[in-house]
Amino acid sequence: WNPAGAIKAGCNPAIFKRQGETVSVK
């Protein structure tokens, strides 16, 4: 997953990771 993307989203990176897959939030 992209740390910068998580920071821009302002959410916890853990939320982006689901079962090892990277969830892209726009």
PLY file of the C-alpha trace (Angstrom):
ply
format ascii 1.0
element vertex 26
property float x
property float y
property float z
element edge 25
property int vertex1
property int vertex2
end_header
0.00 0.00 0.00
1.10 3.57 -0.46
1.84 5.38 2.84
1.46 8.74 1.11
-2.01 7.74 -0.06
-3.03 6.84 3.48
-1.72 10.15 4.78
-3.61 12.09 2.12
-6.76 10.19 3.01
-6.16 11.02 6.65
-7.18 7.52 7.71
-5.51 4.66 9.51
-3.40 2.59 7.06
-4.79 -0.56 8.69
-8.19 0.30 7.24
-6.72 0.24 3.74
-5.35 -3.29 4.16
-7.93 -6.07 3.93
-6.68 -9.67 4.07
-3.29 -8.57 2.75
-4.85 -6.79 -0.20
-4.37 -3.10 -0.80
-7.61 -1.14 -0.88
-7.42 2.04 -2.89
-9.48 4.86 -1.44
-10.08 7.94 -3.57
0 1
1 2
2 3
3 4
4 5
5 6
6 7
7 8
8 9
9 10
10 11
11 12
12 13
13 14
14 15
15 16
16 17
17 18
18 19
19 20
20 21
21 22
22 23
23 24
24 25
